[in-house]
Amino acid sequence: MKRAPLRDGLPGPPLWQRWVERPPALARLPWPSTLAITFITLVGSAFAASEQTDREALDVFARVLLVLGPGQLLLRQRRPALVALGTSAVCALYLALGYPYGPIYLCVIVGTFTAVVAGHRRAAWSGLLVLWSSQVLVGAWLYRWLPPAGDGGSDWSFALAPAAWMIAVAAAAEVARVRREQWARQREEREEAERRKTDEERMRIARELHDVLAHSISVINVQAGVGLALLDSDPEQARSALTTIKSASKEALGEVRHVLDTLRTPGDAPRAPAPGLERLPELAEQAAGAGLRVSTETEGRPAGLPPGADLAAFRIVQEALTNVMRHSASREARVLLHYAGDELRIRVDDDGPAAERGPGGGGNGLVGMRERAAVLGGSVEAGPRGDGGFRVLARLPLSAPATVSGSTEKEAS
């Protein structure tokens, strides 16, 4: 079996397989429908000739025209305007020479329909006008010099029937074109919605992984430094640091596994509940293990949060504490939860100043906090305080807006 030339030292697929996968341009033309229309035109015209004895008999030139008209339909998908004009011209010539009426009109109908649907309405209408005008001229005037001999011509009423079916064909093609454009627009809208949904899901996963990994790795980084510094002088303290590293890494692995599980089975319920504000004591304890004292305070009457808002509140506090550990020289942070009316205000303060050589970062933490709050209809403000510290202030509605309820449910999962 003949094979394709070697590529990267390995033989390519057989030529027949390459032909099936990527057929040549000639093979991609609409051969079956064109052959069927040509066959119908030839057979139908022969039958029509036997019934219309007053018209010219089919000769070689007539059969050439009967093949040439439908044969142009091979190019109707690539050159629809040219085919619409060409089929009309061939049909006009065929009828002007006095050959029998019959299925020669079929190629004009298909060519016109294809051109209109493809948006070439001017060419399609021009072709129909050429065909109709030629029939009117032949029937009213040119019949004296054109076959068949003895033809007496026709009055103007003869032009009404061709005009009626031409308008009907063009109108049907216009309806098909409009429907096709509607389907294309709907398909584009669905694809755009899917792309937007995918982008939102990707951003959600990116925020989740960033918050989980940034906090845990920051704790591990601090404790690894403590362990290295005290490994010889204070083995017990170094052991405590290693224990904290183990705990933080285990928790990070568990949360990453939870996120990955939601990716593998997006339609199933999450295997573990998403973290919320009830885990603030654990977060404070973990931060304490990294050398950051965290005090929490609640003002107002605590109210239940939707799952998405509860997760967002926890992640905002977690990211704020991570930023303190990474970028502040302060070893103390204060978290205030203030329930006021229909919103929850979260305030995280540290007394600064900024660390001289904190770990580098791309600033995605603050962006992620703002995105989480914006999805729920809230906001996040962050910046230096007047007394030299740093503050993160978040506002989250206690009930998610209806327009983002689907997004909040997805955040919770």
N, C-alpha and C positions, 0 to 999 in steps of 0.2 A: 504494500500500500504506500502510495506516495505521501511523504510527510513534509511539513513546512521546514524551512531552514533552521539550523541550530540557533538557539538563543540562550546566552549565558552558559554555553557548553552543554545544554540539554536539548533534546529534540522537541520541536513544537508539536501542537496537536495536528491530526490529519487535516488535509485541505478540505475534505467534505465537512468536517466538524466546524472549521473556521467559516465555511460558506453558510452553514446553518446558523451559526451564532451571529455573523455579520455578513448577510447576503449582499452581493453587489448592487449598485444603484439600479441596474436594469431589472433585477429580480424583485425590487421593492415597488415596482409600478403595479397599478391595479389591473393585472392581466385577466383574472377570471371574469370580473364584471364587464370589462371591455369586450372580451371575446363573446360573452353571452349576448351583449347588446348588438354586436356586429352580426352574429348568427341570426338573431331575431329580425334584424333589419333586412338581411339578404333573403331569408325565407319569406318574411311577410311581404316584401316588395315583389317577389316572384308571384306570390298568390294574388297580390293586388293587380299586377300586370295582366293576369289572365281574366280578371273581372272588368278592367278598364280598357276596353278595346279601342276607345276613342283617343287614348293617349299613346305616346311613342313607346315602342317596344324596348325592352331592356337590352342594351348592347354592351360592348366591353367598357366604354367610357362611363355608362350608367353604373356598372358594377364597381368600377374604380371609385366613383363618387360614393357609392353605398358602403365601401370599405373605408374610404378616407374620412368620411364624416365621423362614424363611431371610433375609428382608430385614433383620432385626436384625444379621445377621453383617457388614453394612457397618461397624458400629461395634465389632467384636470386638477390634480392635487398640487402640482408644482407651478403650473402656469394657468390658473383658472380664468383670468381675464382673456388671455390669448385663445384658450379653448372655446370660451363662450362666443367670441367673435368668429373664430374659424369654423365652428360647427354651423353657425347661422349662415355664413357665406357659402359653405358647401351645399347646405339645404336650399338656399335661394337659387344657386346655379342649377341644381338638379331639377327643381320645379320649373325654372325658366326655360329649360330645354324640353319641356313637355313630357317628362317621364311620369309614371303613375304616382298618385298620392299614396302614402303608406307610412310605414314605421321609420322613415327617414327623419321624422320629427322627434323621434326618441332621443337621438344624440343631442339635439338642440335643448330638449327639456333637461337632460342630465347636466349638460354643460352650463346652462343658465342657472340651474339650481345650485350647482357647486360654486359658481362665481359669486352669487348673491350671498350665500352662507359664509363664504370666505371674505366678504366685505367689498368685493369688486362690483358694486351695483351699477356704476356708470357703464362699465364694459358690458355687463349682462343686458341692460336696457338698450344699449346701442346695438348690440347684436340682434335683439328682437325687433328693433326698429328697422334695421337693414332688411331682415327677412320679410317683415310685413310690407314695407315700402316696395320691395321688389315684386311681391305678389300683386299689389295694387297696380303697379305700373304695367306689369305683364297683362293682367286681366283687363285693364282699361285702355291700353295704348299699344304696347310692344307686341301683343299677340299677332299683329299683322305680319311681322317679319320673323317670328319665332315658331318652331314646331309646337304642336302638330299642325299639319296643313288643314285648312278649313275651319280652324278654331274661330268661333265667333266672338270671343271675348266674354267679359262678365260686367255686370253693373256694380255700383259701389256697395250694394248690400252684401256682395260676396266677401268684402273685407271685414265684415263684422265678426264672423266666426273665428278666423285666425286671431283677430285682436282680442277676443274674449278668452281663448285658451292661453294666449301669451300672458295676458294680465293675471289670469288665475295661477299660472306657473310662477310668475314673479312674486305674486302675493304670498303663495305658499312658501316660497324660498325666504321671503322677508320674515314670516312667522318663525320658520326654522332658525334663521339667523338670530332673531331676538332671543329665542329660547336657548340657543347655544351660548350666547353671551351671558344670559342669566345663569346657566349652569357653570360656566367658567368663572363668573364672579362669585357664585356660592362656593365653588371649589377653592378659590383663592382665599375667601373669608375663612373657610374651615381650616385650610392649611396655615393661615396666619394665626388663627386661634390656637391651633396645635403648637405652632412655634412659640407663641406667647406663653402657653401653658408649660411647655418644656423649659423655656427660659426662667419662668417663675420657680419651677421645681428645682432647676439647677442652682438658682440663687438661694433658695431655701436650704438646700443641702450644703452649699458652700458656707452659709452663715452658721448652720448647725455644727459642721465639722470645725470651722474656725473657732467658735466659742468653746467647744469641747477640748480641742487640742491646744489652743493658746493658753487656756487656764491651767490645764494639767501639766503641760510642758514648762510653763513658767514656774509652777511649784517644784517640778523635778529639777529645773535649772538652779533654783535657789538652794534647794536641799543638797544637790550634788556639790555646789560650792561649799556649803557648810560641812558636808561630810569630808571633802578633801582637805579643808582647812583644819579639821579637828581629828583627822584619822589617827595621828600619832599622839597628840596631846590629850585628847578626851575621847577614847574609844566608845564610851557609852553614848555620848552625844552624837557621834558619827553613826552609831547603830540606829539611834532614833531617826536621824536624817534618812538613812537607807530604808527604814520602815515606812517613813512618809512617802519616799519615792515609790516603793512597792505599792502602797495603797493608792497613790495618785495614778500610777500607770495602770493598775487594775481597773480603776473606775473609768479612766479614759478608754481603755479597750472595750469595756462593757458598753459605754455610750456610743462609741464608733460602731460596734457590732449592732446596736439597736438601730442606728441610722442606716446601715447597710441592709439590715433585714427589711426595713420599709422599702428599700429600692428593689430587693429581689421579689417581694410579694406586695406590690402597691395596692392591691385590692383587699388585702386582709387587714384585720385589726392588728395594731402593734402588740408585740409579745409582752412588753413591759410599759407601764405608764410613763408618760413624759414627765420630766422633772418640773416642779413648780415651787412656789414660795414656801411651801411646807418644808422644803429641804434647805432653807436658809441656815439653820443651825449646823447642818453638815458642811455647808459651804464655809461658814465662819470657822468651824473646827479645822477644815482643811487649810484655810488661809493661815490659821494660827500655827499649824505645823510648819508653814513656810516662813514663819517669823512675822506675820502681819496680824495684829490684834484688830478684831472686827467687833464693833458694838452695833446692835440693832435696836430700833425703837419703832413702835407703831402708834400712830395718832388716828383718832377717829374710830368709827365702828367698822371692823373688818367685814368685807363683803366677799362673797364667792366670785371668783373670776372665771370667765369662759376658758376652756382648755388652752386655746391659742394665746390668750392674754396672759394666763398663768405661766406658760412656758416662756413667753417673751419677757415678762417681768423677771423671772429667774435668770435668764440669759443676760439681760441688761445688767443686773447686779453682779453676776459672775464676771462679765467682761470688764465692768468698772473696777472690780477688785483686782482683776488680772492686770489692768493698766497701772494700778497703784503699785503692785509688786514689781512691775517691769520698769516703770518710768519715774517713780517717786522715791525720794529718800526717806519719806515718812514710813514709820512702822505701825501706824494706827489709821484705821478708816472707820467712818461712821455711816451707817445705813439707816435712813428714815423712810418708813412707809406711811404715807398720809392719805387716808381715805376721805375724800371731800366730794360730797354730792354724787355725781355719776362718773367720777374719774378717780384713778389711783395715781398719786404723785410719788415718784421714787427719787430720793436724793442720796447721793453717795459723795462724801467729803473726805478729803485727806488734807493734812496741813503742809504738805510739800517739804522742802523744795524739790525740784526735779532732780533725778539722779544724774550724776555727771557722766556716767558711762553705763546707761541702761541698755538692755538688749535692743537691737535694731528691729524695726517693723515697718510694714507698708501702710500703717494707718487704717487697716481694714476693720478694726474693732469698732471705732466710732461710726464708720459707715454702716456696718452691720446692725448696730443698735438703732440708728436712725431708720434703717429699712424695716426692721422688725416693728418699730412703733408706727411707721407710716402705713404699713399693711393693715394695722388695726385702727387707723384713724387718729393716732396719737402723734407725739413729737418727742424729740430728745435734744437737749441743749447741753453743751459741754464746753468748759473753758476755765481759765485761771480765776481764782477769787481775789478780791481786793487785798486780803491779808496775806497773800502769798501761797495759799493752798490751791487745790483744784476741785471742781465740782461737776458732777454729772446729774442733770435733772431731767427726769422722764415723766411724761404724762400719758397714761393709758386709759381709754374708756372702759368702764366696768361692763359694758355690753358692746359686742362687736357690731359695727355697721352692717346692714344687710348686704351691701355691695361687696363686702369682703368676707362674708361668712364662710364661703367655700375655702378661701385662702387660710382663714384661721383654723378651720378643721384640719387642713393639710399640715399646718404648722404643728398642730398638736400631735399628729401622727409621726 
